[in-house]
Amino acid sequence: MSSAQNSPYAQGVSRRSLLRGAAGLAGVSALGIPTLSACSSGGSKSVSIGSNGSDPVPKQAFQSLFTAAQTATGVKTKINTVDHNTFQQNISTYLQGTPDDVFTWFAGYRMQFFAQQGLLHDVDDVWAAIGGNFSDAIKAQSKGLDGKYYFVPDYYYPWGLFYSKALWSSKGYSAPKTWDDFITLCKQMKSDGLSPVALGEQDGWPAMGTFDYINMRTNGYQFHIELMQGKQAWTDPKVAATFDHWTELLGYTSPGANGRKWQDAVTMVMNGQAGMCVHGLDQAGPQFQAAGKTDDLDFFAFPAIDPANAQDAVEAPIDGWMMSKKPKNHGDAVKLLEWLGTTNAQNTYLTSAPNDVAAASNPDTSKYNTLQKKSIDFVASAKQISQFMDRDANPTFVSTVMIPALQKFIDDPSSITSGLSSIEAQKKSIYGA
């Protein structure tokens, strides 16, 4: 049997970094690994699954999920796991080659981008069965611009400021609600010998979360989303104000961020070397979980800057499943996705990966931990929900323009003065506006 490989991210971009290019021999993936088509086993075909869950916690969770899927549906699966960053970096080549039948991906623009290119198979038939399981907001994030469904949501997770409860308790720190109080806390942490805000930007994406929050708190959700969509100018003084606030925060951010992995930044927080980090529960949670410190992790909402915007907007990316354009086993792929779109399936995944929240409505929360329950309230209380810069914006723009621009800014904040004009010029070229 042949093998199926996956890779990933939009035309040239990645949730983690720049597209590295890809190979192209028939039957060989973009990563140079033999690709797997539907395998014959016991007289029935299997559904090949492309997974970016390469870290230990999600990898085990996906294994448990698809073991349960076979029991529930009778559909056999073959999971092809690729390093998360590599998966993101090569998705365009992957989808134009020999992709798996079903693969992990993201809601919103990141899904719509590939749907517009004709690289996905719609899943309207799946939604005919699972439509009642999701809220209207989740449904909207699962549709292409043509009104068809291309995405089956699995889980979401919030972004915020994560910290060690033991450290904060020992120092007497409390969560700030305003920018002034936030900076005051950073000053106190610095005087206590800590790096106030840990950042690991080597992969190119973590700092996007900080930009998103400062921009939404400074200029509001609508301006932020329109900026991501290319409808606002990066030379607008409002954007400069966002970077002014961020420049202030960089004075309290761990130095050398561009040479540090995001995992190392979370470890700094876990080990009491740093006071906090801007991240998602899906990143911070597994790190603490692997170290047996799940109960020591907590988070709070990014502080308010302009009272008019308060803390209304929350960043909460939605992950899930998509179907390749020409699945080798369409019938069983539909059957599998119908099951994956149930609360039972999502709770099965979360049993092994307790750092996310089921996207389906009314999940069984009896086994949810404290942070999962807090996440539900955190997102439910938000007036607006963003997906993350590299999910809300054009992928080529993010990878080729914003990643290098943000990394340059982190090394040299003064570079942003001229940098915004360059960003705007490149945006016009890429967005065509």
N, C-alpha and C positions, 0 to 999 in steps of 0.2 A: 504494500500500500504506500501511496505517496504521502508526504507529510505536509501539513499546512502551517504556514508561518504567519506571524503578524508583525506589524510594525506600527507607525502611526503619527500623524498629525497633519494638519492642513498643509495646503500647497506650500511646502517649504517651511512650515513652522512646527514648533513643538512646545508642549507645555513645559518643556524643560530646557530647550536650547535650540540651536540652529540645525536646519536640515543638513545632514552630512552627505547627501547624495546616496545613490544606491546602485546595486548591481543589477543585471538584467538577463540572466540566462533562463530559458524556459525550464520550469520545474524547480527553480532555485529562488529563494526569497530575496528581498532587498538586502538582507543581512548575510547572504551567502549560505543560508541554511536550507536544506531541501524543504520544499513546501508540501503540506499535507492535504490531499483532497479527501473526500469522504471515504473512509476505509470500510472494507467489507469485513464483517465479523458475525459469524453465526448466521449468515444468510441475509442480514439486514445491514443497511448502511448506517454509519455514525454521522453525527453532526460535528464538524470541526469548529473549535472555539479558539479565537485569538484573544489572549489575555495579557494585559500589562501589569497584572498583579504579581510582580516578581519578588517583592519583599516577603519575608516569612509569614507574617500574619495574613495578608490577603491571599497569598498562594495557598495556604492551608484552608482558608475559608472557601475559596473557589473549588478546591478539591471536594470538600464536604458538600458544597452546593450541588455539584454535578453528580455526585454519588446519589444524593437524595433525588435529583431530577430523574435519573434512570428508574429508580424505584417508583416514583410518582407517575411517570409518563411512558416508561418503557423505551425511551429514546437513549441510545448510546452516544456518548460524546468522547471526543479526543481533544484535550486541552493543550494548546501550544503557548507556552509562556515565554515572553520576551522581556528583557530589562525595561523598566518603566520608561526611562528617558529615551532609549533606543526606539521603543515602540512609538513614542510621540514623534520622534524626529523623522521617521520614514513613512508615515502613513500615506502620503500622496502616492508614492511609488508602489507601496503595498496594495492599495486599492485598485491601481491600474494594472497590477500583475495578476497573481493567483491567490487572492485573499481567502481567509477562512469563511465558512458559511455565516457565522455569527461572531461578533467581536466586541470587546469593551470599548466604550467611547463616552462622549460628553454631550449634554443637552444644549439647546440654544443655538447660537450662531455657529459653533464648531460642528454641529450636525448639519445645519442648513447649508453650510459652505459646500460640503460634499454632495448633498442632495441636489444642489443647483448644478453641479458638474456631471450629474447623471451617474455617479459612482456607487449609489446605494439602491437597494430594493425597498420599496415602501412596505410598511407593515400594517396597512389598514385592516387586513384580515385578522391580525393579532388583536388590534384595538377593538374590533367588533366583540371580542370576548372579554377583554380586560378593562374596557372604558369606565365601568362603574367603580373601579378600584382606586381612581386617582382624582385629585382636585382639579378644578379648571386651570389653576395656575401651573400645575405640573403638566397638564395636557398641552397648554400653550407652548411650553418649553420643548415639547416632543414632536412638534409639527414643522414641516418644511414650509418655505414661502409659497408653495403651491397648494397648501392646505392639507396635504397628505401627511400621515404619520411615518416617521423614519426612525423613531427612537422608543425603546422600552425602558422606563426609569427603574433603577434598582435602589439607590440610596442617595442621600445628600449628607453634607456635613458643614458645620459653620466655621468661619474664620473669625478669629478674635485675638486677644492678647493672652497667651498661655503662660502659666507660672507654676512653681512648686509651692504647694500649700505649706509644707514644712519650713521652707526658707522664709516665706512671707510671715508666717506665724512667729518665727524666731526674731524677725526684725520689726514686727509690728506694722507692716505695710497694709494699706487698704486700697481697694480698686478706685482709681480716679474716674470722675465722670466728665470733667472738662479738660481742655488742653492745658490750661495753666496748672491745674492740679497734677496733670500727667508729667509735665516738665519738672514740677517741684519734686515729684516722686523720683524721677530720673536723677535729679541732683542729689537726693538723699542716698540713692543706691550707689551712685558714683563715690560719694564720701564714705560709704560703707565698704569700699573696695571691690564693688561688683561692676561688671559691664552691664549697664541698665537694660539695653535691648540687644539681644543676640541676633545676628543675621548671617546666613550662609548663602551667598548669591552665585556660587560657582556654576550652577546649572542654569542660571539666567531667569528663572521664574519667581522665586520667593519674594523678591522686593516688589513685584507687581501688586501683591496684596496690600502692602503699605501705601503705595501710590493710590490704589483704589479707595481705601478708607479715608486718607487725607483729602482726596479730591471730593469724595461724596460728602464729607463733613464740612469742607470749605465751600463748595459750590452746589451741593445738592445732587440727588440721584439723577434727575432728568438731564442736567448738564453733563454729568459723568457718562451716562449711557449714550448721549448724542455725540460726545467726544469720541467714545469708542467706535461709534458707527460712522465716523468721518464727517459728521454734520456740524461740528464746532471746530474752531481754529485752535491749534496748539499755541499760537502766538497771542491768544486772548489773555489779557492781564489776570483773568481768573486762574488760568493754568499756572502762571508765574507765582501767584499767591500760594498755590498748592506746594510748589517746589520751595518757596520761602519757608513754609512750615516744616517741610521735610528736611531742609538744610539745618534748621534748628535741632531737629531730632537726631540728625547724623552726628551731632556733637556728643550724643549719649549712646551711639550705636557701636557695637564691637568692631574694632579696626580690622582691616584685612578681609572684609566680607567677600570680596570677589574671588578669593582663594580658598574659601571655606565651603564645604558641602552643607546642605540644609540639615542633614542628620546630625552633624557636629554642632550646629547652632542649638538644636533641641537638646542635645546632650549637655551643653553648657548650662542650660536652664535646669535640667534634671539634676545635675551635679552641684548646683548652687554656685556656679561661677558667674552666671548672668541672671538678672532679675526677671526677664520675660522675653517673649518673642512673638512676632506677628505671624501666625500660621493657622492651618486648618486642623481640626480635630483628627482628620484622617492622616495627618502627618505626625503631629505631636503624640497622639494616642498610642499608636503602635510602638513608638520608642519607649514610652513609659511602661507600656504593657510588657514588652520584651524584658525589661529590667525588673519586673515584678513591682512596679511603682504606680500602677494605675490609680490607686486611691490618693496619690499625692498630686495628681494633675488637676488644675482648674483653669478657668478662663473668664475674661470679662469683655464687655463690648468696647470697641475702640471709642475713645473719649470724644465728646462734642467739641467742635471748633466754633462754628457759627450757630448760635442758639436757634436760628430759623430752621436749620437742618437737624439739630439735636443729634440723637443717635438712631434716627429713623431707619436708615438703610443698613442691611446686613448682607454680607457676602456669604453665600451658601451654594457652592457648586453641586450640581446633580450629575451623578455617574450612572451609566446603564449600558444598554446593549443595542447594537445595530446589525443589520443584515447586509451582506455584500450584494453587489448588483446581480450576479448570477450564481446563487448558492447551488452547490452540487446536490444538496438534499433539502429542497425547499419545503416539502411537506413536513418532515420531522423538525426542521428549523422553526416553522410556524408553531408546531405543537410545543416545542421547547420554550419558545418565547412567551407563549400564552401562560405557561407555568411560572416562568421567571417574573411575570408581571403580577403575581399574587403575593399577598402578605405572608403566606406560609413559606414561599420560597425565600422572600427577603429576610424573614426572621431566621431561616436556616442559615443564611450567609452571616447574619449578624451575631449568631451564637459564637462563631469563631473570630469575628472581627467586630468587637464591641466599641468601635470608634466612629460609627456612622449611624444614621437613622433611616429606617425604611421609607421609601418615597410613597408607597401605597398608603391610602387613607386608613385610619383606624387600625394601626398595627397592634399586635399584642405586646404591650410594654411591661408585662409582669416580670420579664427577665432583663429589662433594660437596666444599665447601671446609672449612677447619679449623673454622669456627664451626658449620656444619651437623653435622659429625661430633661436635663437642663437645655440641651440643644433644641428639643421640640419647642419648649417655651420661648427660647431665644429667637428662633426663626418665626414662630407664630406671632410674636409681639412686634415684628418688624412691619413697617409700612411699605417698604420696597426691598426687593431681593436682587442682588447682582450675582453674576456667575463667576467672575474673575476676568482680569484683563485679557488673558489669552483665550478666553472662551467668548467674551463679549465683542472682541474686535476682530478685524480681518487678520487671519493667521500669518499671511506674508508680511503684513505691516508689523505685527508683533515680533516675529523672529528676526527680520532683517533691519528693522528700525528701532523698535522699543527696547529690545534686550541689550544691544550695544549702547544705546543712549542712556539707559538706566544704570548700567554698569559703569559707564564713564562718569556719570553724575555722582555715583557713590564714591568713586576714587577722587573726583575733583568737582565739588558742588558748583564752582564758578563756571564750569563748562556749560551749564544749562542755559545761561543767558543767550549765547549764540545757538545752543543746541535746539532750542524750541523752534527757531526759524528753519533749521534743517529738517526737523521732524515734520513740520507743516508742509514743507515743499515735497518731501517724500510721501507724505500722506496723500497729497493731491494726485501724485503720480499713480499711487497704488489704488486709491479709491476712485480715481477718475472724477474728482470733484475739487 
